[in-house]
């Protein structure tokens, strides 16, 4: 990529014309080219090219009206009628911005703003519009609408880029209704097969494929056929670090690996009042002891490893019946693969012993996971440089949550931008960010994307 046109355009001020060789001609990396340009005191940095913060915030609030939760957040789960309604709204905004919409067979949406070079691979930017059952208004949505705001801003300023820019909404990132998380980006990256994804079932036995078709968002385009020049994702941190340290921007260098193991413990349902204590086969008690083990395992790998059970089903779930079966999913995460593997092994060994000692049966099923991620160095540099150019405080981060960017990183150069969220709270209807945080994140996203897509003057 070449940098001279970018700073000239974004400064929006008369500058002295300085001719620099193309990066490819000098063998310099983009970061080296930027450093050389600063050394000769070229244009002032482009801190005055920014997105329309009011418009971005209004769009976030408008999308939040679709699939409202019961406590101020959202319940817009994947491939539901509410998901379809949100998609239609997003599509209408993209059409109004002069973009063309592509749709693949997993329902992934691709809104394209043309570049000047028909042979240049597009720069992709986006996230997801689906939410948790008790989700917030910003998780995922900020990344999609932040991408849309880039296109709108470039239209406002009549700026063209060499590479097309494609704003993306990936289907079923959350993995709540259909496990695993990041399902469609996983198919796009070749992690899962499409047929396997279609066969995933929700709690009511409805398949992902049939529900995608029912809501009318199953496209014809082959999944994963698109080639990317780069991919950028803006997201709320979903953790407390940025707010606690007073930082505007998180430059995501790595993503934690994740392992989901579904555990089924089987005992015998019986009356809570008339079954003697020594004669009980209490699956619920077995689960409680396994959860204590999970906590001990995670603490043994502090400070970065974490573990918990977020999904728990108890059968028959009656007040006066000792549970005869429990099904729960253990979520282990760490930035180191060997630690994840150790935690998984200790879970299986320890849970087996607990259940054997209690006369219970136990079964394990790996239902999701991915290895730790190291994001592309040049894309990460573009994010960091953008934050510095704009004067935003920033720090490097390891993402504790999984994101579509984690899978896309396997097939294209990828990086993430993060902004703070209040108290680090997410996957909760009380999830909150400030308008200023959203705008800062989108501004950095804009500059990183433009550096990669190359402004044509």
Buried (B, 14 or more C-beta within 10 A) or exposed (E): BBBBBBBBBBBEEEEEEEEBEEBEEEEBBBBEBBEBBEEEEBBEBBBEBBBBBEBBBEBBEEBBEBBBBEEEBBBBBBBBEBBBBBBEBBBEBBEEBEBEBBBBBBBBBBBBBBBEEEEBBBBBBBBBBBBBBBBBBBBBBBBBBBBBBBBBBBBEEEBBBBBBBBBBBBBBBBBBBBBBBBBBBBBBBEBBEBEEBBEBBBEEEBBBBEBBBBBEBBBEBEBBEBEBBBBBBBBBBBBBBBBEEEBBBBBBBBBBBBBBBBBBBBBBBBEBEEBEEEEBBBBBBBBEBBBEBBEEBBEEBEEEBBBEBEBEEBBEEEEEBBBBBBBBBBBBBBBBEEBBBBBBEBBBEBBBEBBEEBEBBBEBEEBBBBBBBEBBEBBBBBBBBBBBBBEBEBBEBBBBBBBBBBBBBBBBBBBBBBBBBBBBBBBBBBBBBBEEBBBBBBBBBBBBBBBBBBBBE
